[in-house]
Amino acid sequence: MAIRCVVLDFDGTFTDVVAEGAPYVEHFRRRMSELLGRDVEEAGWAEEEARVLHSSEEPGWEVAGRVVAPAIADPYLLSNFVARRLCDRLGVLPDQAERGELLNVLYREAYVLAGVAFKPEAKEVLEALLDTGLPVHVVTNAHTDTVEAKLTKLAPRGRERLRVSGDARKFLVEPPAEPDARFDALPETTRVEGALKRPIHLRRGHYYEALRRIWRDTGTTPETTLVAGDIFELDLAMPAALGAQVQFVTRHNALEYERRAILALGDRGGMDPSLRAILPRVVG
């Protein structure tokens, strides 16, 4: 089915998340030290981070008792995961809801300080997508204003037609605000047999609301939409389950289960580290 709408993730998909995340990590650690009343490095941050990065298990970012994404996918997720581990180790902030809200506040605060490091082909690909005349939307967990400012600085031709939906909260596993038959038909979880022991949670209502608004506004459907992102579980799993075509913009540390999940989609799935691989799927 021909593509009539394009939805793009932002951080890590169009940006070099490691380069732009360095100021974020520095600020996040400093603020954690202030909150804990002790230097996080002295408290064992590096040790906990090394344990996560070299674990034989599949460390996951947990929200409200559910693992919702791989913990090592980017500096933002890794910092959050290590902070949680450090809190457990020190016996502080035992209330998970309070801890989660506090770390979310730190994320927002530190994200403002993140650098601007677009991938070399980002502008070229955005211009090519906008030149098609199709609706092109960025759906991101980050603040709308922050991403808008970064895109304005990049200044792709047709920038005025590029829409941004921020605060998507792709990590929240909960129903949408409005009942929806399409969402209700989603299975609660899916599995990647032989590559991942835990389930992948699909019912991410806040993210779904962002996508539903796009489909309503553009008169399109999941089946005529291409969604591109760099973390399968956060960006692509639910859209794929809804019938969308998806493009996995592979990270340097892409995990085996992510690759297998994309392969299992057949023609509806694609993967490549380059953003340019999106274009043949849209412009033919």
Number of C-alpha atoms within 10 A of each C-alpha: 8 12 19 20 23 22 22 22 24 22 22 23 23 24 20 18 23 17 15 20 23 16 16 25 22 14 18 24 20 16 17 18 16 12 12 14 9 12 16 19 13 10 16 15 18 13 13 18 19 11 13 20 14 10 10 8 10 17 18 19 21 17 15 12 9 16 18 22 22 22 22 22 21 19 19 21 17 21 22 22 23 23 21 22 17 19 17 12 12 13 9 12 15 12 8 13 13 11 16 17 11 14 19 13 12 18 20 16 15 21 21 15 18 19 18 17 19 21 15 13 13 18 17 13 19 24 16 17 20 19 12 13 12 16 19 22 19 19 28 24 19 19 16 17 13 15 22 18 11 14 19 13 10 16 14 18 15 14 15 10 13 19 16 21 22 20 16 21 18 22 25 19 20 14 17 18 10 8 10 14 8 10 21 12 11 14 13 15 14 16 14 17 12 9 15 16 12 15 15 21 23 27 25 23 24 20 28 25 18 19 22 19 12 22 16 10 10 14 10 16 18 20 18 16 25 27 25 29 27 27 23 27 20 24 25 27 23 27 22 24 19 19 16 21 26 29 27 27 25 22 19 8 9 18 18 12 18 22 18 15 21 21 14 11 15 10 10 18 21 20 20 14 15 18 23 16 16 22 14 8 16 18 13 7
